[in-house]
Amino acid sequence: MKNMIKLSESNYKKYLPINIMAFSYATSGAQGDPGAVKIIDNDGKIYYFNYVDQPDLKENEIYEICPPLKGEDNEKWGTIYMGAGNTLFVNEPIFPEVKDKAKGLRGSELYQRWRGIILSIIKK
C-alpha cells in the first residue's frame, strides 16, 4: 500500500506514541498476510509491521507500538472478525460508525475495504 510506514526494531521509536484509531491483526496462520498488523492513526497515517516476518521486533516492542495487543483496555476497542484469522479493532468513539458502514459486507469484503472506511470517517 502506498505511503505505508513500515515499522522495524530500528525505527519504531521515532513514531511513538501512535494515536491509534483502528488496526487489523492477522494471526500467524491467517490468510492474506499472516502476522500482519496494520494501524491507522488519527491523522490517517498507516503503519505496518509483521511479527512473523520481522523477528527483530520483540514482544515488548510490539506492545509499545500497539498497546491494545496486550489485551488491556478492551472496553476502548470494538472488534469485527473479518474471517480467515483476521480481526479489525476499532477505537470505541468511531466504532458505531464503522460498524454501520461495514453492515452487509462479508468478512473478505471488509478485509479489502476497512482502511478506506476508517479513512473516510477520520478525514471528515
Secondary structure, DSSP 4 states (H G I P E B T S, - for coil): -TTEEE--TTTGGGGPSP-EEEEEEE-TT-SSSTTEEEEEETTS-EEEEETTT-TTS-HHHHHHH-GGGGT--GGGEEEEEEETTEEEEEEGGGHHHHHHHHTT--HHHHHHHHHHHHHHHHT-
